[in-house]
Amino acid sequence: MIKYFIYCRKSTEEEERQILSIEAQLAELRDFAKQNNLFVVKEFTESKTAKEPGRPIFNEMLGEIEKGNALGILAWNPDRLARNSIDGGRIIYLVDTGKIQSLKFPTFWFEATPQGKFMLSVAFGQVKYYTDNLRENILREIRQKIRRGEFSAKAPLGYFNEPRLRTIEPDKKTFRKVKECLEAFATGNYTLSQICDKMFSLGLVGAKSGKKMSLSSVEHILKNPFYYGHFLYCGELHQRSHKPMISKKLFDQIRQVLKDKGKLRKKSKQKDFKFLGFARCGECGYAITAEKQIKKSGLEFVYYHCTYKSKTKKCSQRRFLQQKKLAEQIKEQCQKVSLPDVWRDRFLDKLKEWENENLQISDLFAQNLKKKVDELKTKISRLTDAYLEGTFELAEF
């Protein structure tokens, strides 16, 4: 007797959506198995879309089949098993190799014959075509909404999604509070942390956590063009039909404050230690540090010495060395090193060769840029002429 696995799947992981789908499939498949005397050894249920490969429960079931723990699958429809070419191909391959000897569907006929496998592949192909076609239709509708200025996404803080009209409207509870925070930050008197505290004091908290928002979330709100009547889609800025919270001028002030607040603090002027980081201690191998000493007479002296950081090695170099003497030692060591005249000439020739190559590359790059600029100017000119002739409207232009 052939052993069967029952496989049930719904497309969404959200519990409140398609809540009866798994339960209904299980009830129907159990009745179907009972009516046809099918021996079911295990049931697999999963809440995962099949548009892309990588379903863990589905892969676990096929792994059990490859081990020989069952030879058949019972599912409501082929689209429950696969909506992509990889998973569909795996099912057909397991049928070809005899790992799967039977597939049962209450809504679809299948036999492990050339005709049956052909019909199964057609069914998987139809499911994939439906999924791909549905995606294109949805993207087309989204693009049309974008043209109308409709924002198809979750409303940001201060607004809410109106389900009946499918629009985004101001939230009476939070609209003025968010506006107050945006206007306060634009003055430049608040840091990002302070405006975060102000939002929390006004009751503006994270949607999921219900706690104070993170600094990154607050920064995202401050940078969101939605608040002045625009929105980003695929990296492009589009005008929105909703009620703006602030003006474009105020939004630009907020961006400028963010830019100013984000600038790195100027580092304090470092002391003039010319050879700091230049050498290491010859005895212990640790870095040499420097310090400046000012005598009572007002004269300044710079001394170098070992950092004595080694815990295992004992360093006897406790003596401080003046910068002037260190410079003399470095000069003395450098004078011991020299290049033969032949090597010097070769290096100079090579430098000239590299310089000429860089000049040629720069000229070629500039020519290519100039060519691209000319092409763009031509396209813009043609586009302008077409608009002036009335070929298309201003919005299309």
N, C-alpha and C positions, 0 to 999 in steps of 0.2 A: 504494500500500500504506500502511495506517495505521501510524504509529509509536506505540509504547507505552512508557510508563514503568512499571517495577515499583516498587510501594511496599510495604514491610514495616515493621511497628511492633510493639513490645512495650510494655507499660504502665509498667514500672519502669525507672529509670535505674541500679539496682544490678546489677553484672555477674553476681553469683552467683545472682540470681533470674531465672527464665525464660531461662536461659542458652542453651537450644536453640531458643527460639521463633523468633528471626530466621533462624537457620540452616535450620530446618525449613521455614519459609515460603518462603525463597529456593529451596530444592531443589524444593518442590512447584510453585512458580510457573514455574520454569525448564522443568520437565517439561511443565507445562500449555501453555506457550508453544510448546515444540517440537512437541507433539502437534497443536496447532491452527494451526501455521505463522504465529505472531504475531511481528512484527518489533519486538524490544525494543531501544531505543536507550540506555537508561540505567536504573540501579537506585538507588532511594532507600531507606535504612534509618534507623530512628529509634527511640530508647528514650525515649518520652515519653507520658504519659497523654493521652487525647483527650477527657477530660471537660470541659476548658476550651479555648477557642481560644488560638492563639499558638504552635503548634508550628513551629519555624524550618525544619526540613527539609520539612515538609508545605507550608508557605507558599512555600518555594523551588520545589518541584515545580509548584505551581499557577501561580507566576510564569512558569516555563518554558512551561507550557501556554498561558498567555495570550499569550506571544510567538510561539506557533505552532510550537514545537520538537517537539511531539508532539500527537496527537489522541486518545489513549486511555490508560487506566490499567488496570494489571493488579494486583489485590490479592486476598488470601485470602478476605476477607469484607467487606461494607460497614462492619462495626464497626471494621475496621482504619483506615478513612478518617476516620470521624467518630463521635463520641459526644455531640456537642453540636449545637444547632440552627444555630449560625453556620456551622461548617465544612460541615455537611450541606447547608445552604442554598447555600453557595458552589458545591458540586459540582453541585447541580441547576441553578443559574443558568448555570454554564458549559455544561451539557448543553443548556439552552434556547437559549443564544446560539450554539451550534455550535462552541464552543471545544473541547468534549469530544464526540467523535462515537461513542466506544465505551468501555464499562466492562466488564471481564471479571473474573469471580470463579469459582473452581472450585466454590464452595459456594452460589452464588446466580446466578439468571438475570436478565439485564438486556438490554433493547433501547431505543434512543432513540426510543420511541414514547410517546404519552400514557399508555398502560397501563404501559409500562416505567418511566416517570418516577414514576407514581403508586406502583408497587410499591417503587421505590427510596426514595421519601419515607416510605412505611410502614415499610420496613426501618430507616431512620435513626430514625424515631419510636419503634420498638420498642426499639432500642438505647438511646436516651435514657431511655425509660421504665424499662428494666432497670437502668440506672445510677442513676437517681433513686430507684427502689424499693429497690435494694441499699443506698444511702446511708441511707435511712430505717430499714431493718432493722438496719444496723450501729449507728446512733445509739440505737435502741431497746435493743439488747443492751448498749451502753455504759451507758445510764441504769440498766438492771437491775443491772449490775455495781456501779455507784456505790451503788445502794440496799443491796447486799450488803456494801459496804465494800471492794470490790476496786478497786485502782488500776491502770487499763489504760494503763500508760506505762512508760518505761524507769526502772529502779530507781535511786534516788540513791546517792551515794557512801556505802559502808558496807553496802549491800544488793545483792542480785543477783536477776535474774528466773529463777525455777524453771520451765523449759519443760514439764516433765511435768505438774506440778500447776497451772501457770499462776498461780503466786503469787509474792510477793516475800518473800524470806527474808534473814536477816542473813548477811553475808559474813564468814566466820571470819577472813579475813586483814585486813580493814579496819574491821570493826565497832567493836572496842575502841579503835582508834586515833582514829577520828572522834569517838567518845564522849569520849575523853580531851581532844581539842581543844575540843569544845563546853563541857565542864566548866571547862577552863582559861580560856576567854574569858569565861565567866559570872562569874569572880572579879573582873573589871575590871582585872586586872594586865597585860593584853595589849592592844596596839593591833591593828588589822586587819593591818598589815604583819607584826607579830611573830607573829600566829597563822598567817599564811600561811607564814612561814619554819618554824614548828613543824610544820605539816602536811608541808612538803617534807622536813624532817629525818626524819619518820616514814614517808616513802615514799608519801605521798598526793599524787599528781600528776594532771595533766590526762589525761582518758581518751584523747583523740586525740593530743595533742602529746607526752605522756610527760614534760613539763617542769613547772616550778613553776606552780601555778594563778594566774590573775589575781586581783586584789583583788575584782573584781566577782563572780567565781565563788565565792570564799570567802564573800563577803557573802550570796550567794544560798543557800549551805549554811546559814549561821547563821540566815537568815530562813525556812527551809523548815519548815513545820509537820509534815511527814512524820515528822520525828524524834521527835515526841511523840505520834504515833499518829493524825494527821489529814492530810488532803490537800485541795488546792484544785482545784475543777472548775467551770469557767465562772464564776469569781469567788466561788463559794460554798464554805464549809468543810464537809467531810464526815469522819465518823469512819471510820477504817481498821481492817481486821482483822489487820494485820501486828503484829509485836512492836515496841513503841516503844523508842527508844534512850535517851531522857531523859524526865523528867517535865514536865508543863505548867508547873510552878513554875520549873524551871530554864530552860525556853524563854522565859518572861516575863523572867527575869533577863538572858538574852542580848539580848532586844529592848531592854531598858532600857539596857544597856551600849552597844549600838549607837546608841541615841538620844543618850546622853550624849557618846559619842566623836564623834558627828556634829555636835554643836553648834559653831557658829562661835566662834572665840576672840574674847573681848571686845577691842574695839579700844582702844588706848591713848587716854587723854583728849587730845583735840586742844587746842592752845593757843588762847586766846581771841582769835582774829582775826576781828573783827566784819565787816569789809569784804572778806574774802578771797573772790575770785571775783566781786566786785561790779562791777569796772570794768577797763578795758584802757588801755594806754598810748596817749595821744593822738597820739604821733609815729610809733611803729612798729606799733601795733596789737596788740602781744603782751600777754599777761596780766600783771597786777600781783601780786606776791607780798608776803609780810609776814614779819617776823622780830622776835623779842623781844630786847631788850638790857637787861642788868642792870648798873647802875652800882656802883661800889665802895661807895657809900653805901647800897646795897640797893634803891634805887628802880628800878622797871621801866618801860621805854618800848617801845612798839610802833611800828615804822617800816614804811612801804610804799614799794616801788620797782619799777621795771620789771625783767622777767626777762632782758632783753637776749638773747633766743633767736634773733633774726633774723641769718642769715648774709649776707644780701644787703643789707639796710638797716642803716645805722649810726644808732644811737639816742644822742642827747646827754643823755637824761634820767637822769643818774647821781646826781641828788640824792635823798636819803632824805627822806620826808615823814612827820611824826608823825601818829599816828592821830587825835589831837585836832584838828589842822589839817585833815586830810582830812575829818573829820566836819563842820567848819565850812564847807568848800567845798561839800560835798554839800547841806548845809542851805541855803546861799546859792542853789544852782542850783534846788533844789526850790521855793523861795519865788518863783521867777520863773514857775512854772507854776501856773495856776489855772483852774478851770472856771466858766463863767457860771452864775448862779443857776438859770436855766431848765434847763440840762443837769443840774445837780445834782439838782433836783427830779424830773426824768424818770428819772435813774438810781435814785434812792431808790424811786420808784414801781415801777420794773421789778423791783428787788430784792424788794419786798414781794409782787409778783405771783408771782415764782418761789418765794418761801417758801411762799405759800398753795398753789401747785400741788404742791410737794413734800409738804406736809402731807396733801393729798388723796390723793396716790399712796400715801403710807405707810399711811394709814387703809385704803385699798382693799386693799393688799397684806396688811395684818394681818387683815382680814376674810376674805380668801381662804384664808389659812393656818389661821385658826380653823375655817373650814368643812371644810377637808381633815382637820384633827385630829379634828373631830367624826365625820366619815365613817369614819375609821380606828378610832376608839373603838367605833363601832357594829359594824363588821366583826369586830373582836376579840371583842366581847361575844357576837355570834352564833356565832363559831367556838368560843368557850369553852362556850357552852350546848350546842352540838352534840356536843362531846367529852364533856361531863358526862352527856348523855343516851345515850352509847354508840354514836353514829352512826359513829365511826371510832376507830382505835386511836391510842395515844400517839405512835407514830412518824409517822403521817400528820398528827397535830395539830401 
